[in-house]
Amino acid sequence: MHFINLILTTFLLITCLAYGNNTETGEETISCDKYIYGVGGPCIEGVRTSYNGTLDQKHCDINGFILGRDSFNEAVRIFGKAQKWHSGDAAASEDKICFRSQDQTKKVVIVFAANSEMSEDMVDSVRLIQGNVRFLSRCQETTIRPENIKTKSGIHVGMSIDEFGKIMGKPSESRDGLLLYVYCKELKPGDPGYSKEMRCSRCSGIIARFVKGFLQWIKIGVGAGSC
């Protein structure tokens, strides 16, 4: 269970899809909003259910940056120069770089994060955020227009619940105003982190936050194998 909770530091999601426009703002939602807008994340919540398998790579490709494969250097190459900074401790300890759109009428911020305990320089989580954030001064401008900051699958902040639902389908879990898309796969011989003595798995997923029917922020994460 410790692994599942830690994994969620990289994978969760909120939405309301064709399952209804949920306007609840419970403690979990408030906590996630606080960390996303305060320091760019993470949002750490426990997972009760997950799908078997792996998050499709098209959801992990952001403007050519491949989450779980690429480093901060690749993010800088694509989005522009940026200074690395740090927030949190223990499971929430992260190194980050972030960028803001030049078009401030739409105010899109993208945060690349690596868990300090698990990922070294490999980026294991990306957050796309619309609106005002308290850490904006840490983020460098990017020349990529806000409407073009999106995953290969077409996910972007500001999209409607219906548009999002057509891409992602049914969530693995929804509660307290959050939709979770979590995927866990048991490791096999030859996989990094595999152990003959213990049952090990790797999890990945998404959390998305909808306000008045439109995507306000999304967190996409991949995880290392653990037992």
Secondary structure, DSSP 4 states (H G I P E B T S, - for coil): -HHHHHHTTT------GGG-------HHHHHHHHHHHHHS-------S--EES---GGGSEETTEETTT-BHHHHHHHH-----EEE--GGG-EEEEEEEES-TTT-EEEEEEEETTTTTTB--EEEEEES--TTGGGPEEESS-GGG--BTT---TT-BHHHHHHHH-S-SEEETTEEEEEEEEE--TTSTT--SSS--EEEEEEEEEEETTEEEEEEEEE---B-
